Amino acid sequence: MKPFVDPPVIPVDGRPEHPDNLPLSIHDLTVAYHRKPVIWDIELNIPEGKLVGVVGPNGAGKSTLLKACLDLVPKTSGEVKIYGESYKKQRSLIGYVPQRESVDWDFPVSALDVVAMGTYRKIGWFKWVGKAQKKLAREALERVGIGHLGDRQISQLSGGQQQRVFLARALAQDAKVYFMDEPFAAVDAATEQAIVALLKELNKAGKTCLVVHHDLATVKRYFDWLVLLNMRVVASGPTAEIFTKDNLQKTYGGKLSLLDDVAEALRHVGR
Amino acid sequence: MWADRSAIILRRVILVILLLGAESASGGQVDWPEAGLVWKVFTLQDYNTRQVVISTILLGVTAGLVGTFLLLRRRSLMGDALSHATFPGIGAAFVVMILLGGTGRSLPGLLVGASVTGLLGVLLVMAIRNTTRLKDDAAMGIVLSVFFGVGVALIQMVKDMPQAGPAGLNDFIYGTAASMIHSDFLLILVVAIGTCLVSLLLLKELTLLCFDESFAASQGWPTVRLDIALLTLVTAVTVIGLQAVGLVLIIAFLITPATAARFWTQRLGWMLTLSAIIGGVSGWLGASLSALVRDLPTGAVIVLVAAAIFLLSMLFGCGRGVVPRGLRHARLRRKVGRQHLLRAVYEIVESGQPDVAEPVRNLPVTFDALLAHRSWSAAQVGGLLRTARAEDHLENTEPGSVRLSEAGFGEASRVTRNHRLWELYLIRYADIAPSHVDRDADLVEHVLDAEVVSQLESELQDRPSSLEVPPSPHFINQPSPEIS
């Protein structure tokens, strides 16, 4: 595993090219809900071993981009490759941290049970969770600093602790590429520090992490690669180069271009 | 979702009561069985009723298991739509079997018909949801009523057919277990055991589907097929329950045990176990009772037993029952009241001291001073004093005044200290104005445990770390009006 690689050569002639040393490469991706385009013409290449922040305003399609990569929403067009292959083939390389609000935390399971879910695919059909998986789950919980809370019912955890449970579950998946949807949303300071430490640890181990993020103030400190998104990819590259006033203006400020007008028009047709 | 479930259970219970009322009004007097027969029926020794009781017990266990997943998947309404959608299948199967030259009364045939239209109804709901912008409840409402309507029409047509005779197809609406023959019994047995086994085999998969569908999909589990598998299990329970419980009440039998079990536990394993037991017990008691008391419809009695267990669980369930929760709440309120009283006494004694630097000494306090200190009524203070006396926090003094005992004074210093530490912490770190800090501290101080207090002490290092009580950061003798 190479922890650091040179920035990839991005094809200029528009021909789809998915080098198999890239953890994620997206070509011509468009996703629409009910004929309403959400993300549009995404071209993206992410080099291995980067901590990638996906940043953009509300409704920019950050979560949708993640879900499209994971085959969770149907693509209108385009393709996504993980190390040069389709998601279906590379599923075992992926760890996923959904948004915390996406599940019912009143569900009758313990923190440990949730973390063990990360190992389900490896267990396979019909078999129940065994001792080995429980041990793995306990270790994952300890890595996020809440090893002592394993037997708590999940509704009795604080928001930050719940977020850490989700992270531990992704750790239990033992992946190479991690997709995290707003892990920093509404967590306490201690949890934020724990998550950052974990991200650095994963980064050191050569893993690639794609993190949907909303706090511009911390972007520079947390991520070494940045994707600015507002329906389209506004800019993507090393944070130091990409995180400029000009790019942010393009991402957050006003209308982008004619494309948005077209999208807006389509949105009305969709209704 | 909670409202959905409660509504389903409540509607069914009302329906059952109405049914039983009509039954007893038309049936005249009820023959009460002798004690020996009662014993034989309940212990499964009575040959005539044994099959029925065993099959309803098994049905209850299966319904308890499958219902737990149905509940956690939030598909209670889907189950309702499904059970109503089995109705036209029964009528259609009857017609087909007559046309093929049979009697039309064969249970396996009728159940196949019921399964087919039941699943058809479910698939239709899914199709409506995926292709239109209608919401789930609308889709299910449409399917439920249309299918049931078709069923009613079909059954009416069947009644007019010459071969039909007293077909008794209406039994499937409210359930009459007594007409069960041996081959029916075996069929129900096999399907019930098979359904239990499959739901246990799929325990992990269904749990994941219910808890976090998108994570399941990201791991590559076929969520749509798992969903259909779950609804197939529900169909199986519905179909084998048609004869004993009937299609209107089966949904109550599916979700009532699971809902009741949820009040007792926070763990899925226990919830499944309890739900299966509650389902089994309801089936056993319900079928036995209805076998003993002439003309009582089985399904109705079973559902009433299940509803009674649900009611008990809702009230007394140790996890989230109403009574234990109320008790916990009352205990906290008592604690808060006691601590407020102790702090009030301490603060009054403290403010009466001429020299602030002196350690506070335990002196008697007048009742009037207490009354003026917080916005308490005389009755409230009286009540608080009574509790404090019962806990040996007070000593006897002359009437009209109170004095803390040694234990009470120690507790009062501790409570006041916690309150002030928390206030100081809020002022320093949460940037709350000193004049507002009392109210905020009021809410939290009662839940501070030793660990948090020692943490507070280290955060406020320049404070004396002995057991000394720090001075209040705000005026005490002018309580702000909003404190109650």
Interface residues (C-beta under 8 A of the other chain):
Chain A: H34 K67 L70 D71 L72 K88 R91 I94 Y96 P98 S102 V103 D104 F107 P108 V109 S110 D113 V114 M117 Y120 R121 I123 W125 F126 K127 W128 V129 Q153 S155 R169 Q173
Chain B: L72 R133 L201 L202 L203 K204 E205 T207 L208 C210 F211 D212 S214 F215 A217 S218 Q219 G220 W221 R262 T265 Q266 R267 L268 M271
